[in-house]
């Protein structure tokens, strides 16, 4: 499958497994799963046929490991705007995590901290490089350093998705180290 088709299929999956399953008539279970045959039939019925081979290539080849297949089911690993419980346990995070954003968001983050916006959680990266890539999707990236150890010690709960993205409900400004700070 060519690269453009892989990207189109991945974006289609993100839209319908994370944000708008009802748009193609599928229903995610409480944990975000849908049967693969139901998804493929719905996609075909709505003018975007996907083969099982294409689906498996997208899941296996996605550098961000956005999707997971378990038996005859598929789900997105995180980033949902529809209500789902991924069933991820609370775990102790590494001492430092990172968040990629752009400069125009920094004034609000300084006041409010990092909020999930339309998602269920704030997404944090385990390394600066990943956070840089995330921030670069919307312009020149700004990488914020989050004192995850201090947050965890203060009672904040962290979870980690199957693809290594760290999830937290909110990051108050006091736990963020700003670019240029020492």
C-alpha positions as CSV (number, residue, x, y, z in Angstrom):
1,X,0.0,0.0,0.0
2,X,1.4,3.4,-0.8
3,X,2.2,5.9,1.9
4,X,-0.6,8.3,1.1
5,X,-3.2,5.5,1.4
6,X,-1.7,4.5,4.8
7,X,-2.1,8.0,6.0
8,X,-5.7,8.3,4.8
9,X,-6.6,5.0,6.4
10,X,-4.9,6.1,9.7
11,X,-6.7,9.4,9.7
12,X,-10.0,7.7,9.0
13,X,-9.5,5.3,11.9
14,X,-8.6,8.1,14.2
15,X,-11.7,10.0,13.3
16,X,-14.0,7.1,13.9
17,X,-12.2,5.2,16.7
18,X,-11.4,8.3,18.8
19,X,-13.9,11.0,17.9
20,X,-17.0,10.2,15.8
21,X,-17.9,6.5,15.7
22,X,-21.5,7.3,15.2
23,X,-20.7,9.1,11.9
24,X,-20.3,5.7,10.3
25,X,-22.8,3.9,12.5
26,X,-20.4,2.0,14.8
27,X,-20.6,1.8,18.6
28,X,-17.5,1.5,20.7
29,X,-17.8,-0.5,23.9
30,X,-17.1,1.0,27.3
31,X,-13.3,0.5,26.7
32,X,-13.2,1.8,23.2
33,X,-13.2,-1.5,21.3
34,X,-15.2,-2.4,18.2
35,X,-15.2,-5.6,16.3
36,X,-13.0,-5.4,13.2
37,X,-15.7,-6.8,10.8
38,X,-18.2,-4.2,12.1
39,X,-15.7,-1.4,11.4
40,X,-14.7,-2.7,8.0
41,X,-18.4,-3.2,7.0
42,X,-19.3,0.3,8.2
43,X,-16.3,1.9,6.4
44,X,-17.3,0.2,3.1
45,X,-21.0,1.2,3.6
46,X,-19.9,4.8,4.0
47,X,-17.7,4.9,0.9
48,X,-14.3,4.2,2.3
49,X,-13.6,0.5,1.9
50,X,-10.6,-0.8,3.9
51,X,-9.2,-4.3,3.5
52,X,-8.2,-6.4,6.5
53,X,-4.7,-6.3,5.1
54,X,-4.7,-2.5,4.9
55,X,-6.0,-2.3,8.5
56,X,-3.3,-4.6,9.8
57,X,-0.6,-2.7,7.9
58,X,-1.8,0.6,9.4
59,X,-1.8,-0.8,12.9
60,X,1.6,-2.5,12.6
61,X,3.3,0.3,10.6
62,X,2.0,3.3,12.5
63,X,5.1,4.9,14.1
64,X,3.0,6.3,16.9
65,X,1.3,2.9,17.6
66,X,-2.1,4.7,17.7
67,X,-4.2,1.5,17.4
68,X,-4.3,-1.9,19.0
69,X,-5.8,-5.2,17.7
70,X,-6.8,-7.8,20.2
71,X,-8.4,-10.9,18.7
72,X,-11.2,-9.8,16.5
73,X,-11.4,-6.2,18.0
74,X,-9.6,-2.9,17.4
75,X,-9.4,0.3,19.4
76,X,-7.4,3.5,19.5
77,X,-4.8,3.6,22.3
78,X,-5.6,7.1,23.5
79,X,-6.7,10.6,22.4
80,X,-10.5,9.9,22.6
81,X,-13.0,12.7,22.7
82,X,-15.9,10.2,23.1
83,X,-16.4,8.7,26.5
84,X,-14.3,5.5,27.0
85,X,-12.4,3.9,29.9
86,X,-9.2,2.5,28.6
87,X,-8.8,0.6,31.9
88,X,-5.2,1.8,32.3
89,X,-3.8,1.4,35.9
90,X,-2.3,4.3,37.8
91,X,1.5,4.0,37.6
92,X,4.5,5.9,38.9
93,X,5.9,8.1,36.1
94,X,9.5,8.8,35.3
95,X,10.8,11.9,37.1
96,X,10.5,14.1,34.1
97,X,8.0,14.1,31.2
98,X,7.6,16.5,28.2
99,X,4.8,18.3,26.4
100,X,5.1,19.7,22.9
101,X,3.1,22.8,22.1
102,X,3.5,26.1,20.2
103,X,4.3,29.6,21.4
104,X,0.8,31.0,21.0
105,X,-0.5,28.5,23.7
106,X,2.2,29.4,26.3
107,X,0.4,32.4,27.9
108,X,-2.7,30.3,28.6
109,X,-0.6,27.4,29.9
110,X,1.2,29.7,32.2
111,X,-2.1,30.6,33.9
112,X,-4.1,27.4,33.6
113,X,-1.5,24.7,33.2
114,X,-1.9,21.9,30.7
115,X,-5.6,20.9,30.2
116,X,-7.0,18.1,28.2
117,X,-9.0,20.4,26.0
118,X,-11.5,18.2,24.1
119,X,-9.7,15.0,25.1
120,X,-9.9,13.0,28.3
121,X,-6.3,13.5,29.4
122,X,-3.3,15.7,28.9
123,X,-0.8,13.8,26.7
124,X,2.9,13.8,27.9
125,X,5.9,12.4,26.1
126,X,8.6,10.3,27.7
127,X,11.3,12.2,25.7
128,X,12.1,15.6,24.3
129,X,12.3,14.4,20.7
130,X,8.7,13.1,20.7
131,X,7.4,16.2,22.3
132,X,9.2,18.3,19.7
133,X,7.5,16.3,16.9
134,X,4.1,16.7,18.6
135,X,4.6,20.5,18.9
136,X,5.8,20.8,15.4
137,X,2.5,19.6,14.0
138,X,1.1,23.1,14.7
139,X,4.1,25.3,14.1
140,X,7.4,26.0,15.7
141,X,7.5,23.7,18.7
142,X,8.0,24.8,22.3
143,X,8.8,21.9,24.6
144,X,7.7,22.1,28.2
145,X,9.3,20.0,30.9
146,X,6.9,18.5,33.5
147,X,8.1,17.6,37.0
148,X,6.2,14.3,37.0
149,X,7.8,13.0,40.2
150,X,6.7,16.0,42.1
151,X,3.2,15.8,40.7
152,X,2.9,12.2,41.5
153,X,4.2,12.9,45.0
154,X,1.4,15.5,45.3
155,X,-1.2,12.9,44.5
156,X,-1.7,13.3,40.8
157,X,-2.5,10.1,39.0
158,X,-0.5,9.0,35.9
159,X,-1.4,6.3,33.4
160,X,0.6,5.2,30.4
161,X,-1.1,4.0,27.2
162,X,0.0,1.0,25.2
163,X,2.0,3.2,22.9
164,X,4.0,4.9,25.6
165,X,2.0,8.2,25.9
166,X,1.7,9.3,29.5
167,X,-1.8,10.5,30.5
168,X,-2.8,12.8,33.3
169,X,-6.0,14.8,34.0
170,X,-4.3,18.2,34.4
171,X,-0.8,19.7,34.9
172,X,-0.9,22.7,37.1
173,X,1.5,25.5,36.1
174,X,3.6,25.0,39.2
175,X,4.8,21.6,37.9
176,X,5.9,23.0,34.5
177,X,9.5,24.2,33.8
178,X,9.4,26.9,31.2
179,X,11.9,27.3,28.3
180,X,14.6,29.6,29.5
181,X,14.1,28.7,33.2
182,X,17.0,27.2,35.1
